[in-house]
Amino acid sequence: MGCAISGLATKTEFSQRDREEAAAAAAAAHLSEEQVQMIKDSWKVIRDDIAKVGIIMFVRLFETHPECKDVFFLFRDVQDLERLRTNRELRAHGLRVMSFIEKSVARLDQPERLEALAVELGKSHYHYNAPPKYYNYVGAEFICAVQPILKERWTTELEEAWKTMFQYVSSLMRQGYQDESARQRNLAASPKDRLDKKNTAL
């Protein structure tokens, strides 16, 4: 809906997306000091409108990717997206996501802390039944939502910095999701299966 990057994530195959995210993760690990500062400076402006951005981001997400509503059982049957703009639960969830973004921005120059934060969030999303394919959509809709707020401050360089950060965070969340998925599969294996695996490793 008017934002050039909306829906970009749907145009790639899953394996290609994995390769792109691996490349983005490597790039994000080397975000320049200038890019980090650009993100932090722009966040100071965005922060004044976090509730508004959170709502816009999720309403846009449900417009561009209606299947995402399946993850949010509270909004699954809401057909009128305008009603969502005043929904208290959506506002609360939007604020939680914005809080995570704020913490991520604060940790951009502390990669170990950022990694721990994002991986943990990915693990929790396994239990929310929110698969990794949705993570990139949120970053794309965030970028679309903040452009009008930043106005003339928005540049292609700033967009590139935010996109790289979101791709990096998404790849870490994907890692956490996959780690938790593997852990749960292992827990679900019967004691005999686990014993057999131990025996084959000897």
BELGI-V814040 format. One record per backbone hydrogen bond with DSSP energy under -0.5 kcal/mol. NH is the residue of the N-H (numbers start at 1). CO is the residue of the C=O. E is the energy in kcal/mol with one decimal. If there is no record, write none. Layout:
nh=<NH;NH>
co=<CO;CO>
e=<E;E>
//
This chain:
nh=<4;6;8;10;11;12;17;18;19;20;21;22;23;24;25;26;27;28;29;30;31;36;37;38;39;40;41;42;43;44;45;45;46;47;48;49;50;53;54;55;56;57;58;59;60;61;62;63;64;65;68;69;70;71;72;72;73;75;76;78;79;81;83;84;85;85;86;87;91;92;93;94;95;96;97;98;99;100;101;102;103;104;105;106;107;107;108;110;113;114;115;116;117;118;119;120;121;122;123;124;125;126;126;127;128;129;130;131;134;135;136;138;139;140;141;142;143;144;145;146;147;148;150;151;153;154;159;160;161;162;163;164;165;166;167;168;169;170;171;172;173;174;175;176;177;178;179;180;181;182;183;184;185;186;187;188;189;194;195;196;197;198;199;200;201;202;202>
co=<2;3;5;7;8;9;13;14;15;16;17;18;19;20;21;22;23;24;25;27;28;32;33;34;35;36;37;38;39;40;41;42;42;43;45;46;47;49;50;51;52;53;54;55;56;57;58;59;60;61;65;66;67;68;68;69;71;72;72;75;77;79;80;80;81;82;83;84;87;88;89;90;91;92;93;94;95;96;97;98;99;100;101;102;103;104;105;107;110;110;111;112;113;114;115;116;117;118;119;120;121;122;123;123;124;126;125;129;131;132;132;134;135;136;137;138;139;140;141;142;143;144;146;147;150;151;155;156;157;158;159;160;161;162;163;164;165;166;167;168;169;170;171;172;173;174;175;176;177;178;179;180;181;182;183;184;185;190;191;192;193;194;195;196;197;198;199>
e=<-0.6;-1.5;-1.9;-1.3;-1.7;-0.8;-2.7;-2.2;-1.9;-2.6;-2.8;-2.2;-2.1;-2.7;-2.7;-1.8;-2.3;-3.3;-1.7;-1.5;-1.8;-2.5;-2.4;-2.4;-2.5;-2.4;-2.8;-2.4;-2.2;-1.3;-0.7;-0.7;-2.3;-3.1;-1.0;-2.5;-1.2;-2.9;-2.6;-1.9;-2.6;-2.9;-1.7;-2.7;-2.7;-2.0;-2.3;-1.6;-3.0;-2.5;-2.6;-1.7;-1.5;-1.6;-0.7;-0.6;-0.9;-1.6;-0.9;-1.5;-0.8;-1.0;-0.9;-0.7;-0.8;-0.8;-1.1;-1.6;-2.2;-2.4;-2.5;-2.8;-2.2;-1.8;-2.3;-2.4;-2.2;-1.9;-2.3;-2.6;-2.4;-2.4;-2.8;-2.2;-1.1;-0.5;-1.4;-2.4;-0.8;-2.1;-2.7;-2.2;-2.2;-2.6;-2.7;-2.0;-1.8;-2.2;-2.1;-2.2;-2.0;-1.0;-0.7;-0.9;-1.0;-1.1;-2.6;-0.7;-1.9;-1.6;-0.6;-1.2;-1.3;-2.2;-2.4;-2.4;-2.2;-1.8;-2.2;-2.0;-1.2;-0.6;-2.4;-1.7;-2.6;-1.9;-2.5;-2.3;-2.0;-2.5;-2.8;-2.3;-2.2;-2.6;-2.4;-2.2;-2.7;-2.8;-2.0;-1.9;-2.5;-2.6;-1.9;-2.3;-2.7;-2.7;-2.6;-2.4;-2.5;-2.4;-2.2;-2.6;-2.1;-2.1;-2.2;-2.0;-1.0;-2.2;-2.3;-2.8;-2.2;-2.1;-2.2;-2.1;-1.3;-0.6;-0.8>
//
